[in-house]
Amino acid sequence: MRHIAIIGSGPAGYYSAEAAQKKFGENVSVDIIDRLPVPFGLIRSGVAPDHQSIKAVSRRYEKTNLGDTVRFVGNVTVGEDISIAELQELYDAVVLATGAPMDRVLEIPGSDLPEVLGSAAFVGWYNGHPDFRDLDPPLDAKSVAIIGNGNVALDVARILAKTEQELDGSDIVAHALDRLRQSKVEKITFLGRRGPHQIAMTPKELGELGELQRARPLVDAGDFPDIGDDAMLEPGMRKSVTHLRNFQIAAADAQSKPIEIIFDFFAMPVEVQGEGRVERLIVEKTTLDKDLRSIGTGERYALDCQLVISCIGYRTPAIEGVPYEHGRGRFANSDGRILPGLYCVGWAKRGPSGTIGTNKPDGFAIADMIDEDIGENSSKPGRPGLDAMLAGRGVDAVTFRDWQKIDKAEIARAREGSPREKFTDIDEMIAAKN
Ligand code: NAP
């Protein structure tokens, strides 16, 4: 028997549990520990609420959890309720699958104004993460600047631009839907510090922007390289760039689609300005060097806006005693091994890149590594040791069966057409299981 603790119940955590289950059969006991009483991490709190087909992957994780070898232990905060050192005493292997829930910091003057939000906060707000339920973003803004040209920037713009009808069938939380109903947003500007050939947006997601009921994407033809250069792009990127090129004709929809979504390329934000609140963003035009990095040209202009949402990537929170790479915002590791017995997977290992599926091979690689590093017969206490420690500390751990009760209660209180109405408060979640 091997005892494995996985910290974090998002995709990276569940794929690692599944891999351990497949590799070790009955000879493993896996505890997936999460600080929230509800599982699935990024699937619940990161994936856009109108992308329900992506969220359906949680059924696979549920299956993993329904076997005897894998257990969900929610409402337990590593670093507060129990330390990594204690977990290492209890388990043969500790796997950090903590994701990257913190925003990469936008380091420009004025970014501390209250209407400058990070995507972790904004996405967490509309997805009902307890940490961000009280965010109250200023949607009286008419002009919103979104910094970054990645898929998160696209999610944020789409949610801001969609009509209530277009959000039917999503699990956007009621507090966000209420605020979006009253939104005054008329103009959304993506600021990309590089050009159309350097975007990090994927074709399917970019294509959705061209299909919105009341918003039209706009690009400046002058920002594109020669069309012949598209042939050198890899196929996915070529499709994305083709979407961008097609957006050039969207200007014709001005009457029927009043919200503008403008792609401002070669545009690097350098300062947020305003008297006590955001009034404008100062942007510097850029050009690319031979390595395709952006460099400022010195030419500056002001973009009037009242809300700035920075979608420039995420960081993994450091944990005391665990080696950390500050520059890349992830744990210091060699292919997932921090040291024998301590591992990391997913964004905590790679940094915030790749799709949900990218975590699958990560999980399987870690199971192989654990097999190499750890003998078959454990002398560690494992599960009973954890339970005794948590009980002694008065921690009300949440089981998968408890989560199923919370799940049921969320489904039961859903508004018409929505799959669930999430609880956004930890006490409410706990009450629903009792
Ligand atoms: P991302 O894909 O890394 O994009 C970050 C963007 O921010 C890039 O355009 C980057 O530009 C820009 N940026 C970084 N630092 C900047 C700075 N200081 N100033 C201005 N711009 C800056 O990150 P993400 O959008 O957060 O997405 C994270 C991961 O989740 C990605 O793998 C993404 O594909 C995935 N995701 C997928 C979906 C989906 O499949 N539906 C949805 C959401 C997220 P440079 O290129 O110049 O660095």
Boltz pocket constraint, residues with backbone or C-beta under 6 A from the ligand:
constraints:
  - pocket:
      binder: B
      contacts: [[A, 46], [A, 105], [A, 106], [A, 147], [A, 148], [A, 149], [A, 150], [A, 151], [A, 152], [A, 153], [A, 155], [A, 191], [A, 192], [A, 193], [A, 194], [A, 198], [A, 199], [A, 200], [A, 202], [A, 205], [A, 267], [A, 268], [A, 269], [A, 294], [A, 311], [A, 312], [A, 313], [A, 314], [A, 352], [A, 353], [A, 354], [A, 355]]
      max_distance: 6.0
